[in-house]
Amino acid sequence: MAALKELKERIASVQSTLKITSAMKMVASAKLLRVQSSMEALSEYERRFSDIVAALVSDPDVEVASPLTLEHGEKRRACLGAPASDSSLCGAFNANALREAVSAVEELFAEGFSRVTVYPIGEKMVQGMGRYAAVRGEKQRNSEAAGSSVPSGEIDLCLDYRHLAGRHSFDGIIPLADRLMEDFLAGRCDRVCISRCHFHSMGRQVPMREQLLPFNRVSRANVDRTTAVDYILEPAPDTLLDALLPSAIRIILYNALLDSITAENAARMVAMQTATDNAEELSDDLTLEYNKRRQQAITSELADITSSAEG
């Protein structure tokens, strides 16, 4: 009877977990639909806007130059935006986002940058980058003592924007975009990049990174289309570029954040669906085992009663 009681309690526990995972899947699904619709509406606008700016920057007949498009002579400090999630239960999303951010930092050090300032978005990225910075610092100190080769470099964490994870507000991303542009223009930063998990499909989120500053969006633009379009520039190209370029940076950064949030909710929805399926299967197996043992107990009791009556 004790074994039956334990099985019954475990079945109740699994069914309780099943309710939780089902609810989390429904919440993730609702968030996914909302954020995905926002991202799809913005993506076309962002692409067209970037194409116009890229055509303006790359047009050989138009001589324009903006400080946001110019390479700095030295490679001293780089900035990296790295969004992830505030919570877990979203499969490998956080691990993949952290792995891509770490890879981006290492590549920047390999290129010759001496300092990388990381802007982690989301508590999981804050925790992961904190551990990575501590471990890398220890390895660097040990390598210097042993004379081995580990690319030197310092990692700074700016935690002012950690709260942006999961928030698809354009107004929320503006302070971060403006700070990155201000640091780049003031010479406190020589390159700005962003790494994230890109939403490819429901079952696939692809780690990726891109350079924001200095601005060079020709590779993103459809060259055949942009070269075929004859834009009428009014007012002067320099004035247009100064007005459009900061807006383009803000929109690109906002689109990247929406992309990361979409990938997170897709990963969470798939993870919760898998957990729900596993819980249902486990519940069925435990219920079957409970019924078998209960039937065995009943049969054993009947046999004892019958033998006692015959005696």
N, C-alpha and C positions, 0 to 999 in steps of 0.2 A: 504493500500500500504506500510505503514511503517513496518508492520509485515512481509510482503513478502520480503522486502529489508533485514530485519534482518535475516530471514531464509536463503536467498541467501548468505549473508555474512558468516553465520555459516557453510553452506555447503562448501563454498570455504575454510574456515579455517580447517574443518575436512579433506577435500581432500588434503590440504597442509600437514597436520599432517600424513596422510596416506602415502604420498610420502616419508616423513622422516623415518617413521617406516619401510617401505619396504626397503629403502636404508640401514638402520642400520642392518636389518635382513640379507641382502645380504653380508654386510661387515663382520658381525659376522660369517656367514656361511663360508666365504672364510678363515677367520682367524682360525676357528675351524678345517677345513680340513688340513690346513698347520701345525698347532700345534699338532693335533691328529696324523698325519703321523709321525712327529718327535718323539712324545711320544711312539707310537707303535714300532718304530724302536729302540728306546732306552730301552724300558721296558725289552725286551728279553735279551739284553746285560747286563742291570743292574741286572736282576735276576740271570743270569749265573755267573756274576762276584761276586755277593753277596754270591751265593752258594759256590763258590770256597773258598772265604775268610772265610765263616762260617765253611766250612768243615776243613779248616786249623786251625781255632781257636778251634774248638770243638773236633778234633781228639785226642783221649786219647793216641795214640801211638806217637804223635808228641808233644813234650814239647816246646811250644812257648809262649811268653808273650810280649805284647805290651802295653805301657802306655795308648794307646787309648782304650784298652779293660778292664782296671782295674777300679774297683769301688773305689772312694775316701772314706776315713774313715769318713769324716764329710759331712753333708748336709748343706752347707752354702748358696751357690749361684747357681742358675740354669739359663740357657739361653733358650729362646723360639723363634724360627722363625715362623712368622705368615703372610703368604701372603694373599692378597685380591686384590681388583681392584683399579685403579685410578679414576674410574667413576662409575656412578650409571646406572640405566636402565638395570639391569641384574637380576631382580627378587629378591629373598631372598638370593642370593649368598653372598653378603657382610655381611648381618646380621648373616647368619649361620657361616661364617668364623670367625666373631668377637665373636659370642657366644661360639664357640669351643675354641678359644684362651683364653677367660676369664675363661672358665671351666678348662682349662689346668693350668692356673696360680693359681686358687684357690686350685686345687688338689696338686700342688707343695707346696703351703703354708701349706696345711693340712698335708703333709708328713714331714714337719719340716724345709723346706728351709726358710731362713730369707730374702732373696733378690732374685728377679727374674728380669733378664734383657730381655726385649722383643725387638726383631728385626722386627718391622712392615714393611711389603712390600706392597706398594700401599697407596695412600692418604686416602682412606676410612678406612683402618686399622689404619693408623696414627691417624686420627681424633677419631675413636672409642676407641682405647686404651688410648688416651689422656683423653677423658671424663671418661672412666672407672677408670683410675689411680686417677683422681681428686676426683671422687665420693667415691672411696674406702678409700682414705686418709682421707676424711671428716668423713666417717662412723667410721673409726678406731679411730680417735680423739674423736668422740662423745661417742663411746663405752668405751674408757678408762676413760672418765670422768664419765660415768654412771655406770661403773663396769660390763658391759655386755661382752659377749664373741664373739669377731670377730677375726679370725685367724690373728695374727700380721704378718707383712711382708712389705717390701719396693719394689716398682716397678720402674725400670729404663727403659727408652725408648731410644734405639740407632737408630737414624734416618739416619745413613750413607748409608743404602741400600734400602731406600724407593722407589728409582727409578727403581727397578728391576721388578716391576709389569708389566706384559704384554710383557716382553722381554725374548724371549726364546734363549738366548745366553749362551753357556757353559762358555765362558770366563768371562761373567758378574758375574756368581755365584762363581767363584773360590776365589775371595777376601773374601767373606762372609764365605765360608767353611774353608778357611785357618785361618781366625780370630777365628772362633769357636774352631778349633783344637788347635790353639796356646793358647787360654785362658784355655782350658781344661788341656793341658799339663803343663801349668805354675801354675796350682792350683787356678786360678782366677774363675773357673767355675767347678762345680762338676757334672753337668748333662746338656746335650743338647737335646732338643726336638724340634719337628716341628708339628704345627697344620695346617690344611688346609681343604678345601672342595675337596673331592675326586670325580672324574668323574666316575659315575657308569653307567649312560645311559643319553640319551638326555633329559629325563624328570626328572632325579634324580641325585642330587649331594649330596654325603654323607659326613658330617663332620667327620674327623678322626685326630688322632695324632699318632706319633711314636717317639721312642727314637733313637737319632743318636749316642750319646756318654754317657757313655762308650759303645763301639760297642759290640752288641750281636745280631747277625743276624740268630741264629740257628732257631728261630721261623719262620723266613721268608723263610728259605731254605726248600726244600723238603727232609725231613730226610731220607726217604727210598732210594731216588736216591743218595743223597750225601754220605750216608754210604756205598752204593754199589760201588761207584766210587773209584778206587785206583789211586790217583794222584801220579805222579812221580815228586818229588820236586827237583828243580835245579834252583838256588843255595840253600843254607841252608834255612830251614823254617823261622828262625828269619829275615834273609835278605829279603826273599820274603814278609813276613808280613809287614815289615817296608816300603816296596815299594808299596804294593798293598792296604794297609789299607787307607792311605790318598786319593788315587784315588777312592776307594769305597765310602768314605764319600762324596766326591765331586759329584760323579755320583748319589748317592742316593738323595742328596739335589737338584741337577738339575732335576732329575726325579719328585721330589715332586713339584717343581716350575712349570714344564710343566703340571703336573696333575692339579694344581690349575688354570693355564691359560686355559686349556681345559674345565674345569668345568665352568669357568667364561663365556667363549664364548658360551658354550652350553646353559647356563642359559639366556644369553642375547638374543640368537637366539630364544629361546622359548618365552621369554617375548615380544620380538618385533613381533613375529608371532601372539601372543595373542592380542597385541595392534593393529596390522594391521587388524585382523579379527573384533575386536570391532569397529575400525574406519570405516571399510567397512559397517558393519551393521548399525552404526549410520548414515553414509552418505545415505544409502538406505532409512532409516526411515525418515530422514529430507527431502530428495528429494520427497518422497511420500507425506509428509505433505505439502511441497511447492506446488506440483502439485494440491493437493486438494484445498488449499486456493486460488491458482491462478484460478482454474476452478470456485470456488465459486464467486470470484471477477468478472470474466467475465460474469457469469450467472446473477449476481446482476446488472451489468451495462446494459446488454441486457434487463433485466426486466424494469429498469428505462427508457431506450430509448423507449421501447414498450408502456409503460404507458403514457409517454409524447406525443407520436404520437397519441394515442387514445384520449387523452384529447384535 
